Amino acid sequence: MNSCESEFKPVTFKTTSIDNAYEADVSVTFDKATGNDELSKTINFKIEEAIISTLSDPTKKTSLESILKDFNSEYINFKNDFPDASEPKWELYIETEKTYQSEDIITLAINTYEFKGGAHGNDKIKFLNLNAKTGDVLTKDDLIKDINAFKTLAKTHFEKSLSKEQKELEMEDFFFGKAFQLPKNIGFSDGGFVLLYNVYEIASYNQGYTEFVIPFDEVSSLLKFN
């Protein structure tokens, strides 16, 4: 181990909340990196950027708090414009969870839910994979050596998950008539490599999220990080 490696200090995470008072129902709880100033600054910026990207109107990417204020202002304007509307209070919930941390990889799951009236709200989960030493965001290509081989393995485990958890469903009930596709969300957990499809990504709203895990001992040979 060289001197640079020995001096490297990994970050730790603490739970942080934004407790501003809003007329809309707003709840924000997220993980914040501490313990290595420059690295923590980069990671926290990437977390906030990822949270904003999951929301329905991410065009004003100045800060998370500005997004919250805009959401609240929009709700106030709606109430003023339609004082007799019977719609329930608007809701915006944001929560993150660190699902994995090693010397190389940090994975966080970002869960957001928005409700602005209507039949149901818009909920979404986003996996954020970060290089634990630099804070850089890692893509599928950064994580996986052989996408085609990984896709074949993933399809096998997808089919296994259907037989175990949703016996009444078959492959034909997903992907809207198209062939098997990898999800937009992949990431690490202590149990293995997680693949998650959001609502509407491969099936109707009623079927909700679809998630399964490939154990590390089956997938490690296909990954660039172990």
C-alpha positions, 0 to 999 in steps of 0.5 A: 500500500502506498502513502496515498492509499494509506492516507485515504479517509472514507466518508461516513454518512449521517441522516439529515432533514430539511425542516422548513415549514411549508403549506404543502405536505413536504418531508425530506430526509437524506444521507449526507457524507461527512469525514473527508471534506473534499470527497464529502462535498463532491458526494453530497453534490451528486446526491442532491443532483440525483434527487433533483433529477427524479422530480417532475420539474428538475429544470431549476437545478439551483438547489434542492431547497429551491425545488421545495420552495417552488413546489410549495409556491405552486401549491399555494397558487393552486389553492388561490386559483381554485379555492373551492377545489376538493383536492387533498393537500399536495405531497412531496416526500424524499428519502434516501438510503445507503444500501452499500458501501465498500472501499470502491463503491457507494450505492444509495437508493433515492425514493421520491413521491409527488402528489399534485391531485389526481388518481395517484401520485408519482413515486420513483426509486433511483439508484445512485452508484458512486466511486467511493474514492472520487465521488464520481457517478458510475454508469452500467458500463463503469460497473459491468464488464460484459453487458450481454453476458450480464443481461443473460444472467439477469433474465434468468434471475428475473424469471426465477423471481416471477416463479417465487414471488408472483406465481400468477405472472409470466414474462409475457406480462412484462415489457409491453410485448418487447424482449427482456431489457435491463432496468435503468436502476442497478446497484449494490446491496449487502445481499448482492447486485440489485436490479429494480424497475420503476412503476410503468417501466415494464408493466402497468401501474397496478403491478408496481415496482419489480425488483430482484437480486443476483447474489455476488457469487454468481455475478462477481466475474462480470463486474469491474468492482467486487 
